[in-house]
Amino acid sequence: MGVSGCGKSTVGALLGERLGMPFQDGDDLHPAANKAKMGAGIPLNDIDRMPWLDEIGEALRRSQDVQKPLIIACSALKRCYRDLLRSHVRDVVFIHLVGERKTLVARMNARAHEFMPTSLLDSQLRTLEPLAENERHILADLTLTPSQLVDEICSNLQEFATH
């Protein structure tokens, strides 16, 4: 989880490969209207996000039902969004890729994204609510290389395997 440009898709795909788990990019589940809105530089609101988050939650639940846990990249910026995801899968672990705005801007400017312009980063940063102690999570420093991030995440995930 995290704001745009933090590396959710890259790290999620690598983590899936390392753990032998399927990976899904949550961006692929956005309805066309959300993509168009963001592409026009208009931030999504809670009403826009809820059906998308519900679809992500359903994907997580379906994967759990067939005992094939899924790694999914999703911003999950607010506590209420994460609560919605947990309503589908109670024991979800959020891996939050965190870093400074200037790093995020540089990354976003260096990539071509289908619908997420750099101009929306500040809106996401304002929306972002830190994870609480009672939310199962890992904080990961996005300035590490993707490989280092996956190593760190895998090491920290072991804590949740015993709980």
C-alpha positions as CSV (number, residue, x, y, z in Angstrom):
1,M,0.0,0.0,0.0
2,G,1.0,3.6,-0.3
3,V,0.7,6.7,-2.5
4,S,1.3,6.6,-6.2
5,G,4.9,6.3,-7.2
6,C,6.0,4.4,-4.1
7,G,6.6,1.1,-6.0
8,K,3.6,-0.9,-5.0
9,S,3.3,-2.7,-8.3
10,T,7.0,-3.4,-8.7
11,V,7.6,-4.6,-5.2
12,G,4.3,-6.6,-5.2
13,A,5.2,-8.5,-8.3
14,L,8.7,-9.3,-7.0
15,L,7.3,-10.3,-3.6
16,G,4.8,-12.6,-5.4
17,E,7.6,-14.2,-7.4
18,R,9.7,-14.7,-4.2
19,L,6.8,-16.2,-2.2
20,G,5.3,-18.1,-5.1
21,M,2.0,-16.2,-4.7
22,P,-0.1,-14.6,-7.3
23,F,0.0,-10.8,-7.7
24,Q,-2.8,-8.5,-8.8
25,D,-2.3,-4.8,-9.5
26,G,-5.3,-3.0,-7.9
27,D,-5.1,-0.3,-10.7
28,D,-6.4,-3.0,-13.1
29,L,-9.6,-3.1,-11.0
30,H,-10.4,0.6,-11.2
31,P,-13.6,1.2,-13.2
32,A,-13.1,3.3,-16.4
33,A,-14.8,6.3,-14.8
34,N,-12.1,6.4,-12.0
35,K,-9.3,6.1,-14.5
36,A,-10.8,8.9,-16.6
37,K,-11.2,11.1,-13.6
38,M,-7.7,10.6,-12.4
39,G,-6.4,11.0,-15.9
40,A,-8.0,14.4,-16.0
41,G,-6.1,15.3,-12.8
42,I,-9.2,15.1,-10.6
43,P,-8.7,13.2,-7.3
44,L,-11.0,10.4,-6.4
45,N,-13.3,10.8,-3.5
46,D,-14.6,8.2,-1.1
47,I,-17.6,7.5,-3.2
48,D,-15.4,6.8,-6.2
49,R,-13.1,4.6,-4.2
50,M,-15.6,2.4,-2.3
51,P,-16.7,0.1,-5.2
52,W,-13.1,-0.3,-6.3
53,L,-12.0,-1.2,-2.7
54,D,-14.9,-3.6,-2.4
55,E,-13.7,-5.3,-5.6
56,I,-10.2,-5.6,-4.2
57,G,-11.6,-7.0,-1.0
58,E,-13.7,-9.6,-3.0
59,A,-10.5,-10.6,-4.9
60,L,-8.7,-11.1,-1.6
61,R,-11.6,-13.1,-0.2
62,R,-11.9,-15.3,-3.3
63,S,-8.1,-16.0,-3.1
64,Q,-8.4,-17.0,0.6
65,D,-11.5,-19.2,-0.2
66,V,-9.3,-21.3,-2.5
67,Q,-6.3,-21.1,-0.1
68,K,-4.2,-19.2,-2.6
69,P,-3.3,-16.0,-0.8
70,L,-3.0,-13.0,-3.1
71,I,-0.7,-10.1,-3.0
72,I,-2.5,-7.0,-4.3
73,A,-1.2,-3.5,-4.9
74,C,-3.6,-0.9,-3.5
75,S,-3.2,2.6,-2.1
76,A,-5.4,1.9,1.0
77,L,-4.8,5.4,2.1
78,K,-7.4,5.8,4.8
79,R,-8.3,3.7,7.8
80,C,-11.9,3.3,6.6
81,Y,-10.5,1.9,3.3
82,R,-8.4,-0.6,5.1
83,D,-11.4,-1.5,7.4
84,L,-13.4,-2.2,4.3
85,L,-10.6,-4.6,3.0
86,R,-10.5,-6.2,6.4
87,S,-14.2,-6.8,6.3
88,H,-13.5,-9.2,3.4
89,V,-10.3,-10.8,4.8
90,R,-9.8,-10.2,8.5
91,D,-6.1,-11.1,8.7
92,V,-4.8,-9.0,5.8
93,V,-1.3,-7.6,6.3
94,F,-0.6,-4.1,4.9
95,I,2.9,-3.5,3.6
96,H,3.2,0.3,3.5
97,L,6.0,1.6,1.2
98,V,6.9,4.9,2.8
99,G,9.2,7.7,1.7
100,E,9.6,11.4,1.2
101,R,7.6,13.5,-1.3
102,K,10.6,14.5,-3.3
103,T,11.5,10.9,-3.9
104,L,7.9,10.1,-5.0
105,V,7.8,13.1,-7.3
106,A,11.1,12.0,-9.0
107,R,9.8,8.5,-9.4
108,M,6.5,9.7,-10.9
109,N,8.2,12.1,-13.3
110,A,10.4,9.3,-14.5
111,R,7.6,6.9,-15.5
112,A,4.6,6.8,-17.8
113,H,1.4,5.8,-16.0
114,E,-1.8,5.2,-17.8
115,F,-3.9,7.5,-15.6
116,M,-2.1,8.8,-12.5
117,P,-0.5,12.2,-13.1
118,T,2.1,13.6,-10.7
119,S,-0.3,16.5,-10.0
120,L,-2.5,14.1,-7.8
121,L,0.4,13.1,-5.5
122,D,-0.3,15.9,-3.0
123,S,-4.0,14.9,-2.8
124,Q,-2.9,11.4,-2.0
125,L,-0.4,12.5,0.7
126,R,-3.2,14.7,2.3
127,T,-5.5,11.7,2.3
128,L,-3.0,9.2,3.7
129,E,-3.7,8.1,7.3
130,P,-0.9,6.3,9.1
131,L,-1.4,2.7,10.0
132,A,-2.5,2.2,13.6
133,E,-0.8,-0.2,16.1
134,N,-3.8,-2.5,15.9
135,E,-3.5,-2.8,12.1
136,R,-1.4,-5.7,10.9
137,H,1.3,-4.0,8.9
138,I,4.9,-3.6,7.9
139,L,6.5,-0.3,7.1
140,A,9.1,-0.5,4.3
141,D,11.5,2.3,3.2
142,L,11.0,2.9,-0.5
143,T,14.5,4.2,-0.9
144,L,15.8,0.6,-0.7
145,T,16.1,-1.2,-4.0
146,P,13.2,-3.4,-4.9
147,S,15.2,-6.5,-4.1
148,Q,16.2,-5.1,-0.7
149,L,12.6,-4.2,0.0
150,V,11.5,-7.7,-0.8
151,D,14.2,-9.1,1.5
152,E,13.1,-6.8,4.3
153,I,9.4,-7.6,3.8
154,C,9.9,-11.3,3.7
155,S,11.9,-11.1,7.0
156,N,9.2,-9.1,8.6
157,L,6.4,-11.3,7.3
158,Q,7.7,-14.1,9.4
159,E,6.3,-12.3,12.5
160,F,2.8,-12.7,11.1
161,A,3.1,-16.4,10.2
162,T,3.2,-17.2,13.9
163,H,0.2,-15.1,14.8
